[in-house]
Amino acid sequence: MKKIVNKKRALEIIRNFSGSKVLVVGDIMVDHFIWGRVSRISPEAPVPVVEVQSDNFMLGGCANVLNNIFSLGGKVYTTSVIGSDDMGEKLLGEFRKRHIDTEGIIAEANRPTTLKTRIVAHSQQVVRFDQESKKSIEPKSVEKIIKYIKKVMDVLDAIVISDYNKGVITKPLLEGIREAISGKGIPVCVDPKQNDFSLYQGFDIITPNHYEAGRAAGTEIMDGKDIVIVGKMLLDQFNFRALLITRGEEGMNLFEKDGKIIHTAFPAEAREVFDVTGAGDTVIGVFALCVASGATFKEAAALANYAAGIVVGKVGTAIISPDELRAVL
């Protein structure tokens, strides 16, 4: 790790965060956490009774990616689709508190704002229930998103496509993004959830976890050798400039294509894992912000790996600060 990005260079990249502008496109959602404790089993059914002590709402999905970039000092733009409901208004309110432009947020009347509710007792998730629609967004919403991207693209240093497969990231939208930014030289980072990686073909970097990478390649990844085979296959097949496969407690593997395929492994930086919720959002958010700040893909992956090590030590969809990132260098 130290050979890839030494402390002096890492601090230089972090200093550049405040001048970097990143657009986040994707599935926006709210994470609702209900915190409590369990002391007995229900007499009605063999399930634990959670005595609720508190609850809170957090930005989730692509909004968590956005929040990670924002917390590190980056300038954030976003475009997505919410429902015309109270939860959508709550989201808009959270953006306004952070002085984040909401012009690119489109409300659809017949669509709920995605809400994931997790009940947590004694730092363990007991159950989760989701309120959402996975149907594709309306064609007019796609047009509005593309129009917003064209409006802001001249100031952008990077774009994140955060796909949670909830209906925002569709083939027409991805084709529209490719056309809009063609020739602009803006790096595009994709966090995929759909198995067909041809949808993302030609974008700069894609950051699947090892399960997603295996499904896209039509195989199961069992060990480090499989990772290398799958990584090279996906990089060649879909014409990405780079592929970053996240492997949880095993760390990350970066594959770069610049004439030939170069593979670099990053061991996990986690000290103690409490909750992996949103860790992938942190990885792509930090990676994209680093690239926007002048980092190479290897440097960006190293810093994203450090960031992931911090965020999994927290409970919930957590974010990190520049001071926390500096402290682990």
C-alpha positions in Angstrom: 0.0 0.0 0.0 2.7 2.5 1.0 4.5 1.9 -2.3 1.3 2.8 -4.2 0.5 6.0 -2.3 2.8 7.4 0.3 1.6 9.7 3.0 2.8 12.9 1.3 1.0 12.1 -2.0 -2.1 10.9 -0.1 -2.4 14.2 1.8 -2.0 16.1 -1.5 -4.9 14.2 -3.0 -7.0 14.8 0.1 -6.2 18.5 0.0 -7.6 18.6 -3.6 -11.0 17.2 -2.5 -12.4 20.6 -1.8 -11.9 21.8 -5.4 -13.3 18.6 -7.0 -16.8 18.3 -8.5 -18.6 15.0 -8.8 -22.0 14.2 -10.2 -23.8 11.2 -8.6 -26.5 9.5 -10.8 -28.6 6.6 -9.5 -31.1 5.0 -7.2 -31.8 7.3 -4.3 -33.2 6.0 -1.0 -33.7 6.5 2.7 -32.2 4.2 5.3 -34.4 4.1 8.5 -32.7 2.6 11.5 -34.7 1.6 14.6 -32.5 1.0 17.6 -33.5 -1.1 20.6 -32.8 -4.1 22.8 -34.1 -7.6 23.2 -34.8 -9.1 26.6 -37.6 -11.6 25.8 -39.3 -13.7 23.2 -42.9 -12.9 22.1 -45.6 -15.2 23.6 -47.4 -14.9 20.2 -44.7 -16.4 18.0 -41.0 -17.5 18.4 -39.6 -14.1 17.6 -37.7 -11.6 19.7 -39.5 -8.6 21.1 -37.5 -5.4 20.4 -37.9 -2.6 22.9 -37.4 0.5 20.8 -35.1 3.1 22.2 -34.5 5.4 19.3 -34.7 5.7 15.5 -33.1 7.8 12.8 -33.1 8.4 9.1 -30.0 8.3 6.9 -29.3 9.0 3.3 -29.1 5.7 1.4 -28.3 4.3 -2.0 -26.8 6.9 -4.3 -27.5 9.5 -1.7 -25.1 7.7 0.6 -22.4 7.9 -2.2 -23.2 11.6 -2.4 -23.0 12.1 1.4 -19.6 10.4 1.5 -18.2 12.7 -1.1 -19.8 15.7 0.6 -18.4 14.8 4.0 -14.9 14.6 2.5 -15.3 18.2 1.2 -16.1 17.5 -2.4 -18.6 19.6 -4.4 -21.5 17.3 -5.2 -24.2 17.3 -7.9 -26.9 14.7 -8.1 -29.8 13.6 -10.3 -32.3 10.8 -9.5 -36.0 10.0 -9.1 -38.0 10.1 -5.9 -41.7 9.7 -5.1 -44.2 12.5 -4.6 -44.5 11.6 -0.9 -43.4 12.6 2.6 -40.2 10.6 2.4 -39.2 12.3 -0.8 -39.7 15.7 0.9 -37.6 14.5 3.8 -34.8 13.6 1.3 -35.0 17.0 -0.3 -34.8 18.7 3.1 -31.6 16.8 3.9 -30.1 17.9 0.6 -31.0 21.5 1.3 -29.5 21.4 4.8 -26.2 20.5 3.1 -26.8 23.2 0.4 -26.8 20.6 -2.3 -28.6 21.6 -5.5 -31.9 19.6 -5.9 -32.7 20.7 -9.4 -31.7 17.3 -10.8 -34.1 15.4 -8.4 -37.3 14.4 -10.3 -40.5 13.4 -8.5 -42.8 10.8 -10.1 -46.4 10.7 -8.8 -47.0 7.0 -9.0 -43.7 5.9 -7.5 -42.7 5.6 -3.8 -39.5 7.0 -2.5 -37.4 3.9 -1.6 -37.3 3.3 2.1 -35.3 0.5 3.8 -36.1 0.1 7.5 -33.7 -1.9 9.6 -34.3 -2.9 13.2 -31.1 -3.2 15.2 -30.7 -4.6 18.7 -27.4 -5.0 20.5 -25.5 -3.9 17.4 -27.1 -6.7 15.4 -29.6 -6.3 12.6 -32.8 -8.2 13.6 -34.9 -7.7 10.4 -35.2 -5.3 7.4 -38.2 -4.4 5.4 -38.3 -2.4 2.2 -40.9 -0.1 0.6 -40.0 0.4 -3.0 -40.8 0.1 -6.7 -38.4 -1.6 -9.1 -40.1 -0.5 -12.3 -38.2 1.5 -14.8 -38.5 5.3 -14.5 -40.7 7.1 -17.0 -39.2 8.2 -20.3 -39.8 11.8 -19.5 -37.8 11.3 -16.3 -34.9 9.9 -18.4 -35.1 13.0 -20.6 -35.0 15.3 -17.5 -31.9 13.5 -16.1 -30.0 13.8 -19.4 -31.0 17.4 -19.6 -29.6 18.1 -16.1 -26.4 16.2 -16.9 -25.8 18.3 -20.0 -26.4 21.4 -18.0 -23.7 20.7 -15.4 -21.2 18.5 -17.3 -18.8 21.3 -18.2 -17.8 21.8 -14.6 -17.6 18.1 -13.6 -14.4 16.3 -12.7 -16.0 12.8 -12.4 -19.4 11.1 -12.6 -20.6 8.2 -10.4 -23.4 5.9 -11.6 -24.7 4.2 -8.5 -27.0 1.4 -9.7 -29.1 -0.4 -7.1 -31.3 -1.9 -9.7 -34.4 0.0 -8.5 -35.4 1.3 -11.9 -33.4 4.5 -12.3 -30.4 3.1 -14.2 -31.9 1.9 -17.4 -30.4 1.2 -20.9 -31.9 4.4 -22.4 -30.5 6.4 -19.5 -27.0 4.9 -19.9 -27.1 5.4 -23.6 -28.1 9.0 -23.0 -25.2 9.6 -20.6 -22.7 8.1 -23.1 -23.9 10.4 -25.8 -24.0 13.5 -23.6 -20.4 13.2 -22.3 -18.8 11.8 -25.5 -15.5 13.5 -26.0 -15.7 15.4 -22.7 -13.0 13.4 -21.0 -15.0 13.0 -17.8 -14.2 9.8 -16.0 -17.3 7.7 -15.2 -17.3 5.2 -12.2 -20.0 2.6 -12.1 -21.2 0.6 -9.0 -23.2 -2.2 -10.7 -26.1 -4.3 -9.5 -27.4 -5.7 -12.8 -25.9 -9.0 -14.0 -25.6 -7.8 -17.6 -22.4 -5.8 -17.6 -22.8 -5.0 -21.3 -25.2 -2.2 -20.0 -22.1 -0.4 -18.6 -19.8 -1.2 -21.5 -17.1 1.4 -22.3 -17.4 3.4 -19.0 -14.1 4.0 -17.3 -14.2 2.0 -14.1 -16.7 -0.5 -12.6 -16.6 -1.5 -8.9 -18.5 -4.8 -8.4 -18.2 -7.0 -5.3 -16.9 -10.5 -5.9 -20.4 -12.0 -6.0 -21.5 -9.5 -8.7 -18.3 -10.0 -10.7 -18.8 -13.8 -10.6 -22.4 -13.5 -11.7 -21.5 -11.2 -14.6 -18.8 -13.7 -15.7 -21.1 -16.7 -15.3 -19.0 -18.4 -12.7 -18.4 -18.6 -8.9 -15.4 -16.9 -7.4 -13.8 -19.3 -4.8 -10.3 -18.0 -4.4 -7.7 -15.5 -5.5 -7.0 -17.3 -8.7 -10.6 -17.1 -9.7 -10.6 -13.3 -9.0 -7.7 -12.9 -11.5 -9.4 -14.9 -14.2 -12.7 -13.2 -13.8 -11.1 -9.7 -13.5 -9.2 -10.1 -16.8 -12.2 -11.6 -18.5 -14.6 -8.8 -17.6 -12.0 -6.1 -18.3 -11.4 -7.4 -21.8 -15.0 -8.3 -22.6 -16.6 -4.9 -21.7 -13.8 -2.5 -22.5 -13.5 -0.8 -19.1 -10.3 1.1 -18.4 -10.3 -0.4 -14.9 -12.2 -2.9 -12.7 -12.1 -2.8 -8.9 -13.5 -6.0 -7.3 -14.3 -5.6 -3.6 -13.9 -8.7 -1.5 -15.1 -7.7 2.0 -12.6 -8.9 4.6 -10.3 -10.0 1.8 -9.7 -6.5 0.6 -9.9 -5.4 -3.1 -8.4 -6.3 -6.4 -7.8 -3.6 -9.1 -7.4 -4.5 -12.8 -6.2 -1.8 -15.2 -6.1 -1.9 -18.9 -3.5 0.3 -20.5 -2.0 -1.7 -23.4 -1.9 -4.8 -21.2 -3.8 -5.8 -18.1 -2.2 -5.0 -14.8 -3.5 -6.5 -11.5 -2.9 -5.1 -8.1 -4.3 -6.6 -4.8 -5.1 -4.5 -1.8 -5.4 -6.3 1.6 -8.3 -5.3 3.8 -7.7 -2.4 6.1 -10.5 -3.1 8.6 -9.6 -3.3 12.3 -12.9 -4.6 13.5 -16.1 -5.0 11.4 -19.4 -3.9 12.9 -21.5 -3.3 9.9 -20.8 -3.5 6.1 -24.0 -1.5 5.3 -23.1 1.1 2.7 -19.4 0.2 2.5 -19.6 -0.1 -1.3 -21.0 3.4 -1.4 -18.0 4.6 0.5 -15.6 2.8 -1.8 -17.0 4.2 -5.1 -17.6 7.7 -3.6 -14.0 8.0 -2.3 -12.6 6.4 -5.4 -14.4 8.8 -7.7 -13.5 11.8 -5.6 -9.8 10.8 -5.6 -9.8 10.4 -9.4 -11.5 13.8 -9.7 -8.7 15.2 -7.5 -6.0 14.0 -9.8 -5.3 10.5 -8.3 -4.3 7.5 -10.5 -6.6 4.5 -10.3 -4.1 2.7 -8.0 -3.9 5.7 -5.7 -7.7 6.1 -5.6 -8.1 2.4 -4.8 -5.6 2.6 -2.0 -7.4 5.5 -0.4 -10.8 3.9 -1.0 -9.5 0.8 0.8 -8.5 2.8 3.8 -11.9 4.5 3.8 -13.7 1.2 3.7 -11.7 0.0 6.7 -13.0 3.0 8.6 -16.6 2.8 7.6 -17.2 -0.9 8.4 -16.1 -0.1 12.0 -19.3 2.0 12.3 -22.9 0.9 12.6 -25.3 2.1 9.8 -24.8 3.9 6.5 -21.8 5.7 7.9 -19.6 8.4 6.4 -16.1 9.5 7.1 -14.3 12.8 7.4 -11.0 14.1 5.9 -9.5 13.9 9.4 -10.4 10.3 9.8 -8.9 9.5 6.4 -5.7 11.4 7.3 -5.4 9.6 10.6 -5.2 6.1 9.1 -2.4 7.0 6.7 
